[in-house]
Amino acid sequence: MRDAARIPGSVVAFNEPKNIKSTLLFMSDENNTFDILTQLVRTGHETEWPAGRPTSTPIYAAATYTYESMDEMDKVFAGELPGYVYTRHGNPTVTILEDALRVVEGGATARAYGSGMAALHAALFACDLSPGASVLASQDLYGATTNLLLNIFGVFAIKSVFTDFSDLSKVRAKAGEIKPRVLIAETISNPLLKVCDINACAEIAHQAGARLIIDNTFASPYLCQPLKHGADIVVHSATKFLGGHADATGGIAISRDEFDATALTGVMKLVGGILSPWEAHTILRGMKTLGVRMDRHCENAKALATHLQADSRIGRVYFPGLAREDERMKTARMLREEQFGALVSIELKDNTREAAFRFMDALKLCVRSTSLGDVFTSALHPATASHRDLSPARRRDLGISEGLIRISVGIENLKDIIADIDQALAALSETRPLATGLRA
């Protein structure tokens, strides 16, 4: 059996065939008696594992794996021997990513999925939600998370109740009233950037016999490790800061308890929302620079928020570093010292969709994008993007106005970022062009 240490970062060993030539029918110049149809199919396999240990994670693109005997394959399939049989059940490259996130988040087990929403679905499933169960959710959640709770889990008679998690008295009262199976919140909320008191929410959840799921996407494990604050499961959209370059989609769920491995793996196998080894490799590569990127992201975001706070064309700036003193004390407990995240949200003084569109259309450097966490600065209009499926009345109740814009601050030169946003704000006061076909 091959030593797991030969696979960088992996904790799972898998079986190395002792006679790869016979097992894989490797075609050499001396053994070319097969028909060309056979040669086309079977040539190209390595005769043996490389002698050198690769310094970067290999991409194991194989969908299936073979063994020297059916007895050995049967034992791997049954879990009696470590190994891989089918990529929907597990893949070495994906395993390395899972283990990397398990380590940095301080968890006991982790599973990767094809997207952040797939990971969140798996995390909720792992909490034994059944008909009649309740979920107590933060009112400040990503719009798709709200829809997942209401439109997918709700179909199975699982009730979701929403409340303001920044008001712990409301959370405590609701938890006592509905006896939830799960509490769910975000470390830094989308899009108003409220920081969750994870320790307090974990205490409330556990007193109610519930489990706490935290979506840590906006913070990343570099700024916060929710399991260390009492959360039970932490979820990431790895598409964002973990990958960091807008070139891979993925999600991961990490649990503090090993017993969640069965449920998290079961969802992966049966629902099939697996992560591609190519995506896993790309996300792993992005993780190597997460720390240095986040330092720059946070530095730029803090400077931009401070700059925009004094701009008369902006009605309000949302940024954890500009919150009132009690909120900043909570933030200091949850996040890395003096780093408040990479997101800045602004509400224009002209609080209309038209003004928001005019501002975003005027951006030249900043990218109009439906994501965040990339090396470049991007802007999003929550009312028509992340929270468009919520009713206008619901958005108003949450404080998501038509003039709200969320900015994911990149790692470009700060002066260039500020100059682009300033010129886009200046475009708001320019004379508006007449509509096509109209005359003065």
C-alpha positions in Angstrom: 0.0 0.0 0.0 1.3 3.4 -0.9 2.2 5.7 2.0 -0.2 8.6 2.5 2.8 10.9 3.0 3.7 10.5 -0.6 0.6 12.6 -1.4 1.3 16.2 -0.3 -1.2 17.2 2.3 -3.3 14.0 2.2 -4.3 11.9 5.2 -5.8 9.1 3.1 -3.7 6.3 1.7 -4.7 4.4 -1.3 -3.6 1.1 -2.9 -0.8 1.1 -5.4 -1.0 -1.9 -7.8 2.2 -3.9 -7.6 2.3 -4.7 -11.3 1.0 -1.7 -13.2 2.1 -3.1 -16.5 -0.2 -6.1 -16.3 -3.0 -4.2 -14.6 -3.1 -1.3 -16.9 -1.9 -3.0 -20.1 0.8 -0.4 -20.6 1.8 -0.3 -24.3 5.5 -0.1 -25.0 7.4 -0.3 -28.3 8.2 -3.9 -27.5 4.6 -4.8 -26.8 2.7 -3.3 -29.7 1.0 -6.4 -31.1 -2.5 -5.2 -30.2 -4.7 -3.7 -32.9 -4.6 0.1 -33.3 -8.0 0.4 -31.7 -6.7 -1.2 -28.6 -3.5 0.8 -28.7 -5.4 4.1 -28.9 -7.4 3.2 -25.8 -4.6 1.7 -23.7 -1.4 3.6 -24.3 -0.2 6.5 -22.2 -0.3 5.0 -18.7 2.8 5.5 -16.5 4.8 2.3 -15.9 5.4 3.3 -12.2 4.9 6.1 -9.8 7.4 9.0 -10.2 10.5 8.7 -8.0 10.3 12.4 -7.0 7.7 13.8 -4.7 5.7 16.6 -6.4 6.0 20.0 -4.8 2.5 21.0 -5.8 -0.7 18.9 -5.5 -1.3 16.6 -8.5 -4.6 16.6 -10.3 -6.0 13.1 -10.1 -8.4 13.3 -13.1 -9.4 9.6 -12.9 -13.1 9.0 -12.5 -12.6 5.3 -11.6 -9.9 3.2 -9.9 -8.9 -0.4 -10.3 -7.2 -3.0 -8.0 -5.3 -6.2 -8.5 -8.2 -8.3 -7.2 -11.9 -8.2 -6.6 -11.4 -9.0 -3.0 -9.3 -5.9 -2.6 -11.7 -3.7 -4.5 -14.6 -5.1 -2.4 -12.8 -4.2 0.8 -12.2 -0.7 -0.4 -15.8 -0.3 -1.4 -16.9 -1.5 2.0 -14.6 0.9 3.8 -12.5 -1.9 5.3 -9.4 -0.7 3.4 -8.5 2.9 2.5 -8.7 3.8 -1.1 -10.7 5.2 -4.0 -13.2 3.5 -6.3 -15.2 6.3 -8.0 -14.8 10.0 -7.9 -18.3 10.6 -6.8 -17.3 8.8 -3.6 -14.0 10.5 -3.3 -10.9 11.8 -5.1 -7.3 12.2 -3.9 -7.0 15.9 -5.1 -10.4 16.7 -3.5 -9.4 14.9 -0.3 -6.3 17.1 0.0 -8.4 20.2 -0.2 -10.8 18.8 2.4 -8.0 18.1 4.7 -6.4 21.5 4.2 -9.7 23.2 5.2 -10.3 20.8 8.1 -6.9 21.8 9.5 -7.1 25.6 9.1 -10.7 25.7 10.5 -9.8 23.3 13.3 -12.5 20.7 12.5 -12.7 17.0 12.8 -14.1 16.2 9.3 -14.7 18.1 6.1 -16.3 17.4 2.7 -16.1 19.4 -0.5 -19.0 20.1 -2.9 -19.6 21.6 -6.3 -20.7 25.0 -4.9 -21.2 26.8 -1.6 -24.9 26.2 -1.8 -24.4 22.5 -2.2 -22.1 22.6 0.9 -24.8 24.5 2.9 -27.5 22.0 1.9 -25.2 19.2 3.1 -24.6 20.9 6.4 -28.3 21.4 7.0 -28.9 17.8 6.1 -26.3 16.6 8.5 -28.3 18.3 11.4 -31.1 15.7 11.1 -33.7 18.0 9.9 -37.0 16.1 9.6 -40.7 17.1 9.0 -41.8 19.3 11.9 -38.4 20.5 12.8 -37.6 24.2 13.0 -34.6 26.3 11.9 -33.8 29.6 13.5 -32.1 31.7 10.9 -30.5 35.2 10.8 -32.6 37.6 8.9 -29.4 38.9 7.3 -28.5 35.9 5.0 -27.5 35.6 1.4 -30.7 35.5 -0.6 -30.2 32.0 -2.0 -29.7 30.7 1.6 -33.1 32.1 2.5 -34.6 30.5 -0.6 -33.0 27.2 0.2 -34.6 27.2 3.7 -38.0 28.3 2.5 -38.3 26.6 -0.9 -36.4 23.4 -0.5 -36.5 22.4 3.1 -39.9 24.1 3.6 -41.4 21.7 1.1 -40.7 19.0 3.6 -42.5 20.7 6.4 -39.3 22.1 8.0 -40.2 25.6 9.3 -37.7 28.4 9.1 -38.1 31.4 11.4 -36.0 34.5 10.8 -34.8 37.1 13.4 -32.2 39.7 13.9 -29.1 37.9 15.2 -27.5 41.2 16.2 -30.1 41.4 18.9 -29.2 38.4 21.1 -32.3 38.9 23.3 -34.5 38.2 20.2 -32.4 35.2 19.3 -32.7 33.8 22.8 -36.4 34.4 23.0 -37.1 32.8 19.6 -34.9 29.8 20.4 -36.9 29.2 23.6 -40.2 29.6 21.8 -39.7 27.4 18.7 -37.1 24.9 20.0 -35.1 24.8 16.8 -33.0 22.0 15.5 -30.5 24.4 13.9 -29.4 28.0 14.2 -27.8 29.5 11.1 -26.0 32.8 10.5 -23.1 34.4 8.6 -19.8 35.5 10.3 -20.1 38.8 8.3 -23.6 39.2 6.9 -24.5 39.8 3.2 -24.8 42.6 2.3 -25.0 44.9 5.4 -21.8 43.4 6.9 -23.1 42.8 10.4 -20.7 40.7 12.5 -22.2 37.7 14.3 -21.4 37.1 18.0 -20.7 33.4 17.3 -19.9 32.5 21.0 -23.2 33.9 22.2 -25.2 32.3 19.4 -23.5 28.9 20.0 -24.4 29.2 23.7 -28.0 29.9 22.8 -28.1 27.0 20.3 -26.7 24.5 22.7 -29.0 25.5 25.5 -31.9 24.9 23.1 -30.5 21.5 22.1 -29.7 22.9 18.6 -26.6 23.1 16.5 -25.1 26.2 15.0 -24.1 26.5 11.4 -21.9 29.5 10.4 -21.3 30.6 6.8 -17.8 31.9 7.0 -17.5 32.9 3.3 -17.1 36.7 3.9 -14.5 36.3 6.6 -12.5 33.3 5.4 -10.6 31.2 7.9 -7.8 33.8 7.9 -10.0 36.3 9.7 -12.2 33.9 11.7 -12.5 30.3 12.7 -16.1 29.8 13.9 -15.5 26.3 15.3 -13.2 27.8 17.8 -16.0 30.1 18.9 -18.4 27.3 19.5 -20.0 26.7 16.1 -20.8 23.1 15.1 -20.4 23.3 11.3 -18.8 26.0 9.2 -19.5 26.4 5.5 -17.6 28.3 2.8 -18.3 29.2 -0.8 -14.8 28.4 -1.9 -15.5 30.3 -5.1 -14.9 33.5 -3.2 -11.8 34.3 -1.0 -10.4 30.7 -0.8 -10.1 30.5 -4.6 -9.7 34.2 -5.0 -9.3 34.5 -8.7 -12.8 34.1 -10.2 -11.8 30.8 -11.9 -13.2 28.0 -9.8 -16.6 27.2 -8.2 -16.8 25.1 -5.1 -18.0 24.8 -1.5 -16.9 23.0 1.7 -18.5 22.0 5.0 -16.3 21.5 8.0 -17.7 19.9 11.3 -16.2 19.9 14.8 -17.5 16.4 15.2 -16.3 13.3 13.4 -19.8 11.7 13.5 -21.0 14.2 10.8 -18.7 12.5 8.3 -21.3 9.9 7.5 -24.1 12.4 6.7 -21.8 14.8 4.8 -20.4 12.0 2.8 -23.8 10.5 2.2 -25.1 13.7 0.6 -22.0 13.9 -1.6 -22.5 10.3 -2.8 -26.3 10.3 -3.2 -27.1 13.8 -4.4 -23.9 14.0 -6.5 -23.0 17.6 -6.1 -19.3 16.7 -6.0 -16.3 19.0 -6.5 -14.2 18.4 -9.7 -10.5 17.6 -9.0 -9.6 20.4 -11.4 -11.6 22.9 -9.3 -10.1 21.4 -6.1 -6.6 22.0 -7.5 -7.4 25.6 -8.5 -8.9 26.3 -5.0 -5.9 24.8 -3.3 -3.6 27.0 -5.3 -5.6 30.0 -4.3 -5.5 29.1 -0.6 -1.7 29.3 -0.7 -1.9 33.1 -1.0 -5.1 33.6 1.1 -3.2 35.3 4.0 -1.3 37.8 1.9 -4.3 38.6 -0.2 -6.6 39.1 2.8 -4.1 41.4 4.4 -4.2 43.6 1.3 -8.0 43.2 0.8 -8.6 44.4 4.4 -6.1 47.2 4.3 -7.7 48.6 1.1 -11.3 48.1 2.3 -10.6 50.0 5.6 -9.0 52.9 3.7 -11.9 53.0 1.1 -14.6 52.9 3.8 -12.9 55.8 5.7 -12.6 57.8 2.5 -16.2 57.3 1.5 -17.6 58.1 4.9 -17.1 61.8 4.3 -18.6 61.8 0.8 -21.8 63.9 0.6 -23.1 61.8 -2.3 -23.3 58.7 0.0 -26.1 58.4 2.6 -24.4 55.6 4.6 -21.3 53.4 4.6 -21.6 49.9 5.9 -18.3 48.5 7.2 -17.5 46.7 10.5 -14.6 49.0 11.2 -16.9 52.0 11.2 -19.5 50.5 13.5 -20.3 52.0 17.0 -18.0 51.1 19.8 -20.0 48.1 21.2 -20.2 46.6 17.8 -16.5 47.1 17.2 -15.7 45.3 20.5 -17.7 42.3 19.3 -15.9 42.5 15.9 -12.5 42.5 17.7 -13.5 39.3 19.4 -14.6 37.6 16.3 -12.1 38.7 13.6 -8.3 39.1 13.3 -7.1 42.2 15.1 -7.7 45.4 13.2 -8.9 43.5 10.1 -12.6 44.0 9.3 -13.0 42.2 6.1 -12.8 43.1 2.4 -16.4 44.2 1.8 -17.7 47.8 1.9 -21.4 48.5 1.2 -22.6 52.0 0.4 -26.1 53.5 0.2 -26.3 56.4 -2.2 -27.8 59.7 -1.1 -30.0 59.4 -4.2 -31.4 56.1 -2.9 -32.8 54.8 -6.2 -32.2 51.9 -8.6 -31.6 54.4 -11.4 -28.8 56.1 -9.4 -27.3 52.8 -8.5 -27.2 51.7 -12.1 -25.7 55.0 -13.2 -23.0 54.6 -10.6 -22.2 51.0 -11.6 -22.3 51.8 -15.3 -19.7 54.6 -14.8 -17.2 52.3 -13.1 -14.1 51.7 -15.3 -11.6 49.8 -13.1 -14.1 48.1 -10.8 -15.8 45.1 -12.3 -19.6 44.7 -12.3 -19.8 41.1 -11.0 -22.2 38.8 -9.2 -19.5 37.4 -6.9 -16.9 38.6 -4.5 -13.6 37.8 -2.9 -11.5 38.0 -6.1 -8.2 39.8 -6.5 -9.9 42.6 -8.5 -12.4 45.0 -7.0 -16.0 44.3 -7.9 -19.4 45.9 -7.3 -22.8 44.3 -7.0 -26.4 45.7 -6.7 -28.0 43.4 -4.1 -31.6 44.3 -5.0 -31.1 42.9 -8.5 -28.5 40.2 -7.8 -27.8 38.5 -4.4 -31.3 39.3 -3.0 -33.4 39.8 -6.1 -35.6 36.8 -5.3 -36.8 38.5 -2.1 -39.9 40.7 -2.4 -39.4 44.5 -2.4 -41.2 44.7 0.9 -38.9 42.0 2.4 -35.8 43.8 1.1 -37.0 47.1 2.6 -37.6 45.4 6.0 -34.0 44.1 5.9 -32.6 47.5 5.0 -31.6 46.5 1.4 -32.5 49.6 -0.5 -32.5 50.3 -4.2 -29.5 52.5 -3.8 -27.4 50.0 -1.9 -24.2 48.8 -3.6 -21.8 46.2 -2.2 -18.2 46.6 -3.1 -15.7 43.7 -2.8 -12.4 45.5 -2.5 -9.5 44.0 -4.4 -5.8 44.1 -4.0 -5.1 46.7 -6.7 -3.4 50.0 -5.9 -5.6 51.8 -3.4 -5.4 55.1 -5.2 -6.7 53.6 -8.4 -9.6 52.0 -6.6 -10.6 55.2 -4.9 -10.1 57.3 -8.1 -12.5 54.9 -10.0 -15.2 55.0 -7.3 -14.9 58.8 -7.0 -15.3 59.3 -10.7 -18.4 57.0 -10.7 -19.9 59.0 -7.9 -19.2 62.2 -9.8 -21.1 60.8 -12.8 -24.3 60.8 -10.7 -24.4 64.6 -10.8 -23.7 64.9 -14.5 -26.4 66.0 -16.9 -28.4 62.9 -17.8 -28.7 62.1 -21.5 -32.1 62.3 -23.2 -33.7 59.0 -23.9 -33.2 57.6 -27.4 -35.8 59.0 -29.9 -36.7 62.1 -27.8 -35.9 65.6 -28.7 -35.2 68.7 -26.6 
